[in-house]
Amino acid sequence: MKPQFRIRSRSLSSQPFVLRSSEMAGHKFAHATLKGPSVVKEILYGSVLVLACGSLWKMHHWNEQRKVRAFYDLLEKGEISVVVEE
């Protein structure tokens, strides 16, 4: 059994008409039309996302590079050693 929907007509009569689920009511009422994705917006969103992620990745590598440089500087100065003391 198909579900039935009751929609009031625009006429002055008090008799509502029945709209079955297989019928469309597009000719009676104004509906918002759905548009597809905007290509320009998609490119812009993708570019912003790539730049943000790339910046975070680059900052991570700069931080790691700073740690490595600090380690080798301390090693060269003789403040630390990689040889286990007995």
PyMOL Python script that loads the backbone (N, CA, C, O; Angstrom):
from pymol import cmd

cmd.read_pdbstr("""\
ATOM      1  N   MET A   1       0.837  -1.176   0.000  1.00  0.00           N
ATOM      2  CA  MET A   1       0.000   0.000   0.000  1.00  0.00           C
ATOM      3  C   MET A   1       0.883   1.241   0.000  1.00  0.00           C
ATOM      4  O   MET A   1       1.801   1.353   0.812  1.00  0.00           O
ATOM      5  N   LYS A   2       0.611   2.160  -0.899  1.00  0.00           N
ATOM      6  CA  LYS A   2       1.408   3.369  -1.011  1.00  0.00           C
ATOM      7  C   LYS A   2       0.959   4.385   0.031  1.00  0.00           C
ATOM      8  O   LYS A   2      -0.237   4.526   0.286  1.00  0.00           O
ATOM      9  N   PRO A   3       1.917   5.098   0.637  1.00  0.00           N
ATOM     10  CA  PRO A   3       1.511   6.123   1.596  1.00  0.00           C
ATOM     11  C   PRO A   3       0.870   7.304   0.871  1.00  0.00           C
ATOM     12  O   PRO A   3       1.247   7.635  -0.253  1.00  0.00           O
ATOM     13  N   GLN A   4      -0.083   7.919   1.515  1.00  0.00           N
ATOM     14  CA  GLN A   4      -0.752   9.069   0.939  1.00  0.00           C
ATOM     15  C   GLN A   4      -0.443  10.299   1.773  1.00  0.00           C
ATOM     16  O   GLN A   4      -0.340  10.238   2.998  1.00  0.00           O
ATOM     17  N   PHE A   5      -0.300  11.406   1.083  1.00  0.00           N
ATOM     18  CA  PHE A   5      -0.023  12.669   1.748  1.00  0.00           C
ATOM     19  C   PHE A   5      -1.173  13.620   1.467  1.00  0.00           C
ATOM     20  O   PHE A   5      -1.690  13.662   0.350  1.00  0.00           O
ATOM     21  N   ARG A   6      -1.568  14.370   2.457  1.00  0.00           N
ATOM     22  CA  ARG A   6      -2.636  15.341   2.259  1.00  0.00           C
ATOM     23  C   ARG A   6      -2.004  16.729   2.154  1.00  0.00           C
ATOM     24  O   ARG A   6      -1.272  17.170   3.041  1.00  0.00           O
ATOM     25  N   ILE A   7      -2.305  17.390   1.065  1.00  0.00           N
ATOM     26  CA  ILE A   7      -1.813  18.733   0.842  1.00  0.00           C
ATOM     27  C   ILE A   7      -3.005  19.616   0.518  1.00  0.00           C
ATOM     28  O   ILE A   7      -3.874  19.233  -0.265  1.00  0.00           O
ATOM     29  N   ARG A   8      -3.045  20.774   1.107  1.00  0.00           N
ATOM     30  CA  ARG A   8      -4.152  21.685   0.828  1.00  0.00           C
ATOM     31  C   ARG A   8      -3.956  22.314  -0.538  1.00  0.00           C
ATOM     32  O   ARG A   8      -2.849  22.698  -0.914  1.00  0.00           O
ATOM     33  N   SER A   9      -5.027  22.408  -1.253  1.00  0.00           N
ATOM     34  CA  SER A   9      -4.957  23.057  -2.553  1.00  0.00           C
ATOM     35  C   SER A   9      -5.026  24.561  -2.374  1.00  0.00           C
ATOM     36  O   SER A   9      -5.368  25.052  -1.299  1.00  0.00           O
ATOM     37  N   ARG A  10      -4.703  25.281  -3.416  1.00  0.00           N
ATOM     38  CA  ARG A  10      -4.717  26.728  -3.350  1.00  0.00           C
ATOM     39  C   ARG A  10      -6.108  27.303  -3.584  1.00  0.00           C
ATOM     40  O   ARG A  10      -6.327  28.500  -3.401  1.00  0.00           O
ATOM     41  N   SER A  11      -7.007  26.486  -3.972  1.00  0.00           N
ATOM     42  CA  SER A  11      -8.363  26.993  -4.230  1.00  0.00           C
ATOM     43  C   SER A  11      -9.075  27.259  -2.909  1.00  0.00           C
ATOM     44  O   SER A  11      -8.596  26.873  -1.843  1.00  0.00           O
ATOM     45  N   LEU A  12     -10.206  27.912  -2.993  1.00  0.00           N
ATOM     46  CA  LEU A  12     -10.958  28.271  -1.799  1.00  0.00           C
ATOM     47  C   LEU A  12     -11.789  27.114  -1.259  1.00  0.00           C
ATOM     48  O   LEU A  12     -12.362  27.212  -0.174  1.00  0.00           O
ATOM     49  N   SER A  13     -11.854  26.039  -1.999  1.00  0.00           N
ATOM     50  CA  SER A  13     -12.659  24.911  -1.511  1.00  0.00           C
ATOM     51  C   SER A  13     -11.961  24.260  -0.326  1.00  0.00           C
ATOM     52  O   SER A  13     -10.734  24.272  -0.236  1.00  0.00           O
ATOM     53  N   SER A  14     -12.720  23.711   0.549  1.00  0.00           N
ATOM     54  CA  SER A  14     -12.157  23.098   1.749  1.00  0.00           C
ATOM     55  C   SER A  14     -11.802  21.634   1.529  1.00  0.00           C
ATOM     56  O   SER A  14     -11.349  20.968   2.460  1.00  0.00           O
ATOM     57  N   GLN A  15     -11.998  21.122   0.322  1.00  0.00           N
ATOM     58  CA  GLN A  15     -11.688  19.728   0.035  1.00  0.00           C
ATOM     59  C   GLN A  15     -10.217  19.593  -0.335  1.00  0.00           C
ATOM     60  O   GLN A  15      -9.809  20.061  -1.398  1.00  0.00           O
ATOM     61  N   PRO A  16      -9.409  18.959   0.521  1.00  0.00           N
ATOM     62  CA  PRO A  16      -8.010  18.749   0.149  1.00  0.00           C
ATOM     63  C   PRO A  16      -7.899  17.642  -0.892  1.00  0.00           C
ATOM     64  O   PRO A  16      -8.730  16.733  -0.922  1.00  0.00           O
ATOM     65  N   PHE A  17      -6.900  17.708  -1.730  1.00  0.00           N
ATOM     66  CA  PHE A  17      -6.702  16.634  -2.689  1.00  0.00           C
ATOM     67  C   PHE A  17      -5.616  15.712  -2.180  1.00  0.00           C
ATOM     68  O   PHE A  17      -4.796  16.112  -1.354  1.00  0.00           O
ATOM     69  N   VAL A  18      -5.603  14.513  -2.652  1.00  0.00           N
ATOM     70  CA  VAL A  18      -4.654  13.500  -2.192  1.00  0.00           C
ATOM     71  C   VAL A  18      -3.521  13.394  -3.201  1.00  0.00           C
ATOM     72  O   VAL A  18      -3.747  13.273  -4.405  1.00  0.00           O
ATOM     73  N   LEU A  19      -2.301  13.440  -2.686  1.00  0.00           N
ATOM     74  CA  LEU A  19      -1.119  13.300  -3.528  1.00  0.00           C
ATOM     75  C   LEU A  19      -0.469  11.970  -3.192  1.00  0.00           C
ATOM     76  O   LEU A  19      -0.065  11.742  -2.052  1.00  0.00           O
ATOM     77  N   ARG A  20      -0.369  11.105  -4.169  1.00  0.00           N
ATOM     78  CA  ARG A  20       0.272   9.817  -3.936  1.00  0.00           C
ATOM     79  C   ARG A  20       1.788   9.984  -4.061  1.00  0.00           C
ATOM     80  O   ARG A  20       2.270  10.911  -4.711  1.00  0.00           O
ATOM     81  N   SER A  21       2.520   9.085  -3.438  1.00  0.00           N
ATOM     82  CA  SER A  21       3.983   9.216  -3.410  1.00  0.00           C
ATOM     83  C   SER A  21       4.599   9.103  -4.800  1.00  0.00           C
ATOM     84  O   SER A  21       5.710   9.589  -5.011  1.00  0.00           O
ATOM     85  N   SER A  22       3.907   8.474  -5.756  1.00  0.00           N
ATOM     86  CA  SER A  22       4.467   8.344  -7.097  1.00  0.00           C
ATOM     87  C   SER A  22       4.237   9.594  -7.937  1.00  0.00           C
ATOM     88  O   SER A  22       4.844   9.742  -8.997  1.00  0.00           O
ATOM     89  N   GLU A  23       3.376  10.488  -7.484  1.00  0.00           N
ATOM     90  CA  GLU A  23       3.102  11.703  -8.232  1.00  0.00           C
ATOM     91  C   GLU A  23       3.997  12.829  -7.732  1.00  0.00           C
ATOM     92  O   GLU A  23       4.470  12.800  -6.596  1.00  0.00           O
ATOM     93  N   MET A  24       4.220  13.799  -8.570  1.00  0.00           N
ATOM     94  CA  MET A  24       5.043  14.934  -8.206  1.00  0.00           C
ATOM     95  C   MET A  24       4.158  16.166  -8.041  1.00  0.00           C
ATOM     96  O   MET A  24       3.180  16.346  -8.766  1.00  0.00           O
ATOM     97  N   ALA A  25       4.512  17.001  -7.087  1.00  0.00           N
ATOM     98  CA  ALA A  25       3.743  18.219  -6.846  1.00  0.00           C
ATOM     99  C   ALA A  25       4.543  19.444  -7.275  1.00  0.00           C
ATOM    100  O   ALA A  25       4.284  20.544  -6.788  1.00  0.00           O
ATOM    101  N   GLY A  26       5.494  19.280  -8.162  1.00  0.00           N
ATOM    102  CA  GLY A  26       6.354  20.373  -8.573  1.00  0.00           C
ATOM    103  C   GLY A  26       5.625  21.461  -9.328  1.00  0.00           C
ATOM    104  O   GLY A  26       6.039  22.619  -9.299  1.00  0.00           O
ATOM    105  N   HIS A  27       4.540  21.105 -10.007  1.00  0.00           N
ATOM    106  CA  HIS A  27       3.825  22.118 -10.769  1.00  0.00           C
ATOM    107  C   HIS A  27       2.930  22.982  -9.883  1.00  0.00           C
ATOM    108  O   HIS A  27       2.514  24.060 -10.309  1.00  0.00           O
ATOM    109  N   LYS A  28       2.633  22.553  -8.699  1.00  0.00           N
ATOM    110  CA  LYS A  28       1.768  23.316  -7.809  1.00  0.00           C
ATOM    111  C   LYS A  28       2.541  24.229  -6.869  1.00  0.00           C
ATOM    112  O   LYS A  28       2.066  25.314  -6.532  1.00  0.00           O
ATOM    113  N   PHE A  29       3.731  23.801  -6.439  1.00  0.00           N
ATOM    114  CA  PHE A  29       4.478  24.540  -5.435  1.00  0.00           C
ATOM    115  C   PHE A  29       5.876  24.840  -5.944  1.00  0.00           C
ATOM    116  O   PHE A  29       6.444  24.071  -6.720  1.00  0.00           O
ATOM    117  N   ALA A  30       6.417  25.946  -5.509  1.00  0.00           N
ATOM    118  CA  ALA A  30       7.781  26.311  -5.893  1.00  0.00           C
ATOM    119  C   ALA A  30       8.755  25.568  -4.988  1.00  0.00           C
ATOM    120  O   ALA A  30       8.655  25.643  -3.763  1.00  0.00           O
ATOM    121  N   HIS A  31       9.684  24.860  -5.588  1.00  0.00           N
ATOM    122  CA  HIS A  31      10.697  24.121  -4.838  1.00  0.00           C
ATOM    123  C   HIS A  31      12.062  24.722  -5.128  1.00  0.00           C
ATOM    124  O   HIS A  31      12.318  25.224  -6.222  1.00  0.00           O
ATOM    125  N   ALA A  32      12.925  24.664  -4.136  1.00  0.00           N
ATOM    126  CA  ALA A  32      14.297  25.112  -4.354  1.00  0.00           C
ATOM    127  C   ALA A  32      15.004  24.094  -5.228  1.00  0.00           C
ATOM    128  O   ALA A  32      14.928  22.892  -4.974  1.00  0.00           O
ATOM    129  N   THR A  33      15.676  24.560  -6.234  1.00  0.00           N
ATOM    130  CA  THR A  33      16.390  23.630  -7.106  1.00  0.00           C
ATOM    131  C   THR A  33      17.770  23.374  -6.532  1.00  0.00           C
ATOM    132  O   THR A  33      18.441  24.294  -6.065  1.00  0.00           O
ATOM    133  N   LEU A  34      18.178  22.146  -6.569  1.00  0.00           N
ATOM    134  CA  LEU A  34      19.497  21.768  -6.074  1.00  0.00           C
ATOM    135  C   LEU A  34      20.483  21.893  -7.218  1.00  0.00           C
ATOM    136  O   LEU A  34      20.260  21.363  -8.306  1.00  0.00           O
ATOM    137  N   LYS A  35      21.562  22.591  -6.967  1.00  0.00           N
ATOM    138  CA  LYS A  35      22.595  22.757  -7.976  1.00  0.00           C
ATOM    139  C   LYS A  35      23.750  21.830  -7.643  1.00  0.00           C
ATOM    140  O   LYS A  35      23.924  21.416  -6.497  1.00  0.00           O
ATOM    141  N   GLY A  36      24.522  21.517  -8.643  1.00  0.00           N
ATOM    142  CA  GLY A  36      25.697  20.676  -8.439  1.00  0.00           C
ATOM    143  C   GLY A  36      26.798  21.467  -7.754  1.00  0.00           C
ATOM    144  O   GLY A  36      26.648  22.669  -7.532  1.00  0.00           O
ATOM    145  N   PRO A  37      27.892  20.820  -7.417  1.00  0.00           N
ATOM    146  CA  PRO A  37      28.997  21.512  -6.749  1.00  0.00           C
ATOM    147  C   PRO A  37      29.635  22.539  -7.685  1.00  0.00           C
ATOM    148  O   PRO A  37      29.750  22.311  -8.889  1.00  0.00           O
ATOM    149  N   SER A  38      30.038  23.641  -7.128  1.00  0.00           N
ATOM    150  CA  SER A  38      30.709  24.676  -7.899  1.00  0.00           C
ATOM    151  C   SER A  38      32.174  24.286  -8.067  1.00  0.00           C
ATOM    152  O   SER A  38      32.867  24.015  -7.086  1.00  0.00           O
ATOM    153  N   VAL A  39      32.634  24.260  -9.289  1.00  0.00           N
ATOM    154  CA  VAL A  39      34.007  23.835  -9.571  1.00  0.00           C
ATOM    155  C   VAL A  39      35.001  24.814  -8.960  1.00  0.00           C
ATOM    156  O   VAL A  39      36.019  24.403  -8.402  1.00  0.00           O
ATOM    157  N   VAL A  40      34.711  26.099  -9.065  1.00  0.00           N
ATOM    158  CA  VAL A  40      35.619  27.109  -8.528  1.00  0.00           C
ATOM    159  C   VAL A  40      35.722  26.983  -7.008  1.00  0.00           C
ATOM    160  O   VAL A  40      36.814  27.070  -6.445  1.00  0.00           O
ATOM    161  N   LYS A  41      34.584  26.780  -6.350  1.00  0.00           N
ATOM    162  CA  LYS A  41      34.596  26.619  -4.893  1.00  0.00           C
ATOM    163  C   LYS A  41      35.358  25.364  -4.489  1.00  0.00           C
ATOM    164  O   LYS A  41      36.121  25.383  -3.523  1.00  0.00           O
ATOM    165  N   GLU A  42      35.158  24.283  -5.216  1.00  0.00           N
ATOM    166  CA  GLU A  42      35.851  23.033  -4.904  1.00  0.00           C
ATOM    167  C   GLU A  42      37.367  23.211  -5.047  1.00  0.00           C
ATOM    168  O   GLU A  42      38.129  22.729  -4.209  1.00  0.00           O
ATOM    169  N   ILE A  43      37.803  23.901  -6.102  1.00  0.00           N
ATOM    170  CA  ILE A  43      39.237  24.146  -6.294  1.00  0.00           C
ATOM    171  C   ILE A  43      39.767  25.033  -5.180  1.00  0.00           C
ATOM    172  O   ILE A  43      40.854  24.789  -4.658  1.00  0.00           O
ATOM    173  N   LEU A  44      39.011  26.058  -4.810  1.00  0.00           N
ATOM    174  CA  LEU A  44      39.431  26.963  -3.741  1.00  0.00           C
ATOM    175  C   LEU A  44      39.525  26.227  -2.406  1.00  0.00           C
ATOM    176  O   LEU A  44      40.507  26.383  -1.680  1.00  0.00           O
ATOM    177  N   TYR A  45      38.508  25.426  -2.080  1.00  0.00           N
ATOM    178  CA  TYR A  45      38.534  24.669  -0.825  1.00  0.00           C
ATOM    179  C   TYR A  45      39.706  23.692  -0.811  1.00  0.00           C
ATOM    180  O   TYR A  45      40.390  23.556   0.204  1.00  0.00           O
ATOM    181  N   GLY A  46      39.937  23.021  -1.922  1.00  0.00           N
ATOM    182  CA  GLY A  46      41.058  22.084  -2.000  1.00  0.00           C
ATOM    183  C   GLY A  46      42.395  22.777  -1.839  1.00  0.00           C
ATOM    184  O   GLY A  46      43.287  22.269  -1.160  1.00  0.00           O
ATOM    185  N   SER A  47      42.536  23.940  -2.462  1.00  0.00           N
ATOM    186  CA  SER A  47      43.798  24.685  -2.353  1.00  0.00           C
ATOM    187  C   SER A  47      44.063  25.130  -0.925  1.00  0.00           C
ATOM    188  O   SER A  47      45.186  25.022  -0.434  1.00  0.00           O
ATOM    189  N   VAL A  48      43.028  25.628  -0.260  1.00  0.00           N
ATOM    190  CA  VAL A  48      43.184  26.071   1.130  1.00  0.00           C
ATOM    191  C   VAL A  48      43.551  24.891   2.021  1.00  0.00           C
ATOM    192  O   VAL A  48      44.422  25.005   2.883  1.00  0.00           O
ATOM    193  N   LEU A  49      42.890  23.766   1.815  1.00  0.00           N
ATOM    194  CA  LEU A  49      43.167  22.578   2.618  1.00  0.00           C
ATOM    195  C   LEU A  49      44.595  22.077   2.391  1.00  0.00           C
ATOM    196  O   LEU A  49      45.280  21.705   3.344  1.00  0.00           O
ATOM    197  N   VAL A  50      45.039  22.066   1.146  1.00  0.00           N
ATOM    198  CA  VAL A  50      46.398  21.614   0.834  1.00  0.00           C
ATOM    199  C   VAL A  50      47.428  22.550   1.447  1.00  0.00           C
ATOM    200  O   VAL A  50      48.422  22.091   2.010  1.00  0.00           O
ATOM    201  N   LEU A  51      47.203  23.862   1.343  1.00  0.00           N
ATOM    202  CA  LEU A  51      48.157  24.812   1.928  1.00  0.00           C
ATOM    203  C   LEU A  51      48.222  24.689   3.446  1.00  0.00           C
ATOM    204  O   LEU A  51      49.302  24.778   4.031  1.00  0.00           O
ATOM    205  N   ALA A  52      47.070  24.483   4.088  1.00  0.00           N
ATOM    206  CA  ALA A  52      47.057  24.349   5.545  1.00  0.00           C
ATOM    207  C   ALA A  52      47.798  23.072   5.974  1.00  0.00           C
ATOM    208  O   ALA A  52      48.635  23.113   6.875  1.00  0.00           O
ATOM    209  N   CYS A  53      47.491  21.955   5.336  1.00  0.00           N
ATOM    210  CA  CYS A  53      48.154  20.692   5.691  1.00  0.00           C
ATOM    211  C   CYS A  53      49.641  20.740   5.353  1.00  0.00           C
ATOM    212  O   CYS A  53      50.466  20.235   6.115  1.00  0.00           O
ATOM    213  N   GLY A  54      49.986  21.340   4.221  1.00  0.00           N
ATOM    214  CA  GLY A  54      51.386  21.464   3.845  1.00  0.00           C
ATOM    215  C   GLY A  54      52.160  22.320   4.830  1.00  0.00           C
ATOM    216  O   GLY A  54      53.307  22.016   5.159  1.00  0.00           O
ATOM    217  N   SER A  55      51.533  23.392   5.303  1.00  0.00           N
ATOM    218  CA  SER A  55      52.203  24.253   6.288  1.00  0.00           C
ATOM    219  C   SER A  55      52.457  23.509   7.592  1.00  0.00           C
ATOM    220  O   SER A  55      53.534  23.623   8.176  1.00  0.00           O
ATOM    221  N   LEU A  56      51.464  22.747   8.047  1.00  0.00           N
ATOM    222  CA  LEU A  56      51.644  21.965   9.278  1.00  0.00           C
ATOM    223  C   LEU A  56      52.746  20.924   9.109  1.00  0.00           C
ATOM    224  O   LEU A  56      53.561  20.728  10.011  1.00  0.00           O
ATOM    225  N   TRP A  57      52.773  20.263   7.966  1.00  0.00           N
ATOM    226  CA  TRP A  57      53.799  19.254   7.704  1.00  0.00           C
ATOM    227  C   TRP A  57      55.185  19.887   7.656  1.00  0.00           C
ATOM    228  O   TRP A  57      56.145  19.324   8.183  1.00  0.00           O
ATOM    229  N   LYS A  58      55.292  21.061   7.023  1.00  0.00           N
ATOM    230  CA  LYS A  58      56.576  21.750   6.925  1.00  0.00           C
ATOM    231  C   LYS A  58      57.044  22.205   8.307  1.00  0.00           C
ATOM    232  O   LYS A  58      58.231  22.094   8.616  1.00  0.00           O
ATOM    233  N   MET A  59      56.133  22.716   9.148  1.00  0.00           N
ATOM    234  CA  MET A  59      56.513  23.127  10.505  1.00  0.00           C
ATOM    235  C   MET A  59      56.990  21.932  11.321  1.00  0.00           C
ATOM    236  O   MET A  59      57.920  22.055  12.118  1.00  0.00           O
ATOM    237  N   HIS A  60      56.356  20.776  11.125  1.00  0.00           N
ATOM    238  CA  HIS A  60      56.790  19.555  11.818  1.00  0.00           C
ATOM    239  C   HIS A  60      58.227  19.208  11.420  1.00  0.00           C
ATOM    240  O   HIS A  60      59.051  18.886  12.276  1.00  0.00           O
ATOM    241  N   HIS A  61      58.521  19.274  10.134  1.00  0.00           N
ATOM    242  CA  HIS A  61      59.866  18.940   9.682  1.00  0.00           C
ATOM    243  C   HIS A  61      60.891  19.965  10.136  1.00  0.00           C
ATOM    244  O   HIS A  61      62.023  19.602  10.453  1.00  0.00           O
ATOM    245  N   TRP A  62      60.515  21.244  10.174  1.00  0.00           N
ATOM    246  CA  TRP A  62      61.437  22.256  10.699  1.00  0.00           C
ATOM    247  C   TRP A  62      61.765  21.983  12.158  1.00  0.00           C
ATOM    248  O   TRP A  62      62.908  22.146  12.584  1.00  0.00           O
ATOM    249  N   ASN A  63      60.756  21.566  12.927  1.00  0.00           N
ATOM    250  CA  ASN A  63      60.970  21.261  14.340  1.00  0.00           C
ATOM    251  C   ASN A  63      61.912  20.057  14.490  1.00  0.00           C
ATOM    252  O   ASN A  63      62.817  20.072  15.325  1.00  0.00           O
ATOM    253  N   GLU A  64      61.695  19.023  13.683  1.00  0.00           N
ATOM    254  CA  GLU A  64      62.579  17.857  13.738  1.00  0.00           C
ATOM    255  C   GLU A  64      63.999  18.218  13.316  1.00  0.00           C
ATOM    256  O   GLU A  64      64.967  17.741  13.908  1.00  0.00           O
ATOM    257  N   GLN A  65      64.122  19.060  12.293  1.00  0.00           N
ATOM    258  CA  GLN A  65      65.443  19.483  11.837  1.00  0.00           C
ATOM    259  C   GLN A  65      66.158  20.286  12.927  1.00  0.00           C
ATOM    260  O   GLN A  65      67.368  20.145  13.103  1.00  0.00           O
ATOM    261  N   ARG A  66      65.426  21.119  13.652  1.00  0.00           N
ATOM    262  CA  ARG A  66      66.009  21.891  14.746  1.00  0.00           C
ATOM    263  C   ARG A  66      66.522  20.971  15.847  1.00  0.00           C
ATOM    264  O   ARG A  66      67.592  21.212  16.406  1.00  0.00           O
ATOM    265  N   LYS A  67      65.765  19.910  16.166  1.00  0.00           N
ATOM    266  CA  LYS A  67      66.191  18.954  17.192  1.00  0.00           C
ATOM    267  C   LYS A  67      67.463  18.225  16.770  1.00  0.00           C
ATOM    268  O   LYS A  67      68.369  18.024  17.579  1.00  0.00           O
ATOM    269  N   VAL A  68      67.526  17.828  15.494  1.00  0.00           N
ATOM    270  CA  VAL A  68      68.702  17.111  14.994  1.00  0.00           C
ATOM    271  C   VAL A  68      69.920  18.013  15.025  1.00  0.00           C
ATOM    272  O   VAL A  68      71.002  17.585  15.428  1.00  0.00           O
ATOM    273  N   ARG A  69      69.753  19.268  14.601  1.00  0.00           N
ATOM    274  CA  ARG A  69      70.886  20.213  14.636  1.00  0.00           C
ATOM    275  C   ARG A  69      71.368  20.439  16.064  1.00  0.00           C
ATOM    276  O   ARG A  69      72.570  20.486  16.323  1.00  0.00           O
ATOM    277  N   ALA A  70      70.419  20.579  16.986  1.00  0.00           N
ATOM    278  CA  ALA A  70      70.800  20.783  18.394  1.00  0.00           C
ATOM    279  C   ALA A  70      71.563  19.569  18.916  1.00  0.00           C
ATOM    280  O   ALA A  70      72.545  19.725  19.643  1.00  0.00           O
ATOM    281  N   PHE A  71      71.128  18.365  18.557  1.00  0.00           N
ATOM    282  CA  PHE A  71      71.800  17.150  18.987  1.00  0.00           C
ATOM    283  C   PHE A  71      73.241  17.110  18.470  1.00  0.00           C
ATOM    284  O   PHE A  71      74.173  16.852  19.232  1.00  0.00           O
ATOM    285  N   TYR A  72      73.416  17.368  17.166  1.00  0.00           N
ATOM    286  CA  TYR A  72      74.763  17.296  16.596  1.00  0.00           C
ATOM    287  C   TYR A  72      75.646  18.432  17.101  1.00  0.00           C
ATOM    288  O   TYR A  72      76.858  18.251  17.222  1.00  0.00           O
ATOM    289  N   ASP A  73      75.077  19.589  17.397  1.00  0.00           N
ATOM    290  CA  ASP A  73      75.863  20.676  17.989  1.00  0.00           C
ATOM    291  C   ASP A  73      76.385  20.277  19.371  1.00  0.00           C
ATOM    292  O   ASP A  73      77.552  20.502  19.690  1.00  0.00           O
ATOM    293  N   LEU A  74      75.512  19.683  20.185  1.00  0.00           N
ATOM    294  CA  LEU A  74      75.931  19.230  21.509  1.00  0.00           C
ATOM    295  C   LEU A  74      76.949  18.101  21.404  1.00  0.00           C
ATOM    296  O   LEU A  74      77.877  18.029  22.209  1.00  0.00           O
ATOM    297  N   LEU A  75      76.787  17.228  20.429  1.00  0.00           N
ATOM    298  CA  LEU A  75      77.723  16.129  20.221  1.00  0.00           C
ATOM    299  C   LEU A  75      79.090  16.662  19.804  1.00  0.00           C
ATOM    300  O   LEU A  75      80.122  16.171  20.262  1.00  0.00           O
ATOM    301  N   GLU A  76      79.090  17.660  18.942  1.00  0.00           N
ATOM    302  CA  GLU A  76      80.352  18.235  18.480  1.00  0.00           C
ATOM    303  C   GLU A  76      81.073  18.988  19.601  1.00  0.00           C
ATOM    304  O   GLU A  76      82.302  18.973  19.671  1.00  0.00           O
ATOM    305  N   LYS A  77      80.309  19.645  20.473  1.00  0.00           N
ATOM    306  CA  LYS A  77      80.918  20.383  21.588  1.00  0.00           C
ATOM    307  C   LYS A  77      81.442  19.447  22.670  1.00  0.00           C
ATOM    308  O   LYS A  77      82.233  19.860  23.519  1.00  0.00           O
ATOM    309  N   GLY A  78      81.012  18.202  22.645  1.00  0.00           N
ATOM    310  CA  GLY A  78      81.451  17.240  23.642  1.00  0.00           C
ATOM    311  C   GLY A  78      80.590  17.238  24.888  1.00  0.00           C
ATOM    312  O   GLY A  78      80.947  16.599  25.878  1.00  0.00           O
ATOM    313  N   GLU A  79      79.463  17.938  24.865  1.00  0.00           N
ATOM    314  CA  GLU A  79      78.596  17.975  26.040  1.00  0.00           C
ATOM    315  C   GLU A  79      77.828  16.670  26.221  1.00  0.00           C
ATOM    316  O   GLU A  79      77.444  16.320  27.338  1.00  0.00           O
ATOM    317  N   ILE A  80      77.604  15.951  25.123  1.00  0.00           N
ATOM    318  CA  ILE A  80      76.947  14.653  25.199  1.00  0.00           C
ATOM    319  C   ILE A  80      77.795  13.655  24.440  1.00  0.00           C
ATOM    320  O   ILE A  80      78.681  14.028  23.672  1.00  0.00           O
ATOM    321  N   SER A  81      77.513  12.376  24.664  1.00  0.00           N
ATOM    322  CA  SER A  81      78.248  11.312  23.985  1.00  0.00           C
ATOM    323  C   SER A  81      77.269  10.204  23.658  1.00  0.00           C
ATOM    324  O   SER A  81      76.292   9.979  24.372  1.00  0.00           O
ATOM    325  N   VAL A  82      77.553   9.516  22.559  1.00  0.00           N
ATOM    326  CA  VAL A  82      76.712   8.387  22.185  1.00  0.00           C
ATOM    327  C   VAL A  82      77.312   7.068  22.655  1.00  0.00           C
ATOM    328  O   VAL A  82      76.715   6.008  22.469  1.00  0.00           O
ATOM    329  N   VAL A  83      78.495   7.136  23.264  1.00  0.00           N
ATOM    330  CA  VAL A  83      79.156   5.945  23.776  1.00  0.00           C
ATOM    331  C   VAL A  83      78.681   5.724  25.198  1.00  0.00           C
ATOM    332  O   VAL A  83      78.632   6.656  26.000  1.00  0.00           O
ATOM    333  N   VAL A  84      78.334   4.491  25.505  1.00  0.00           N
ATOM    334  CA  VAL A  84      77.875   4.150  26.851  1.00  0.00           C
ATOM    335  C   VAL A  84      79.074   4.109  27.788  1.00  0.00           C
ATOM    336  O   VAL A  84      80.069   3.433  27.527  1.00  0.00           O
ATOM    337  N   GLU A  85      78.954   4.844  28.875  1.00  0.00           N
ATOM    338  CA  GLU A  85      80.046   4.861  29.879  1.00  0.00           C
ATOM    339  C   GLU A  85      79.940   3.614  30.746  1.00  0.00           C
ATOM    340  O   GLU A  85      78.849   3.190  31.128  1.00  0.00           O
ATOM    341  N   GLU A  86      81.100   3.038  31.046  1.00  0.00           N
ATOM    342  CA  GLU A  86      81.078   1.844  31.895  1.00  0.00           C
ATOM    343  C   GLU A  86      81.505   2.181  33.297  1.00  0.00           C
ATOM    344  O   GLU A  86      81.549   1.302  34.157  1.00  0.00           O
TER     345      GLU A  86
END
""", "prot")
cmd.dss("prot")
cmd.show_as("cartoon", "prot")
cmd.util.cbc("prot")
cmd.orient("prot")
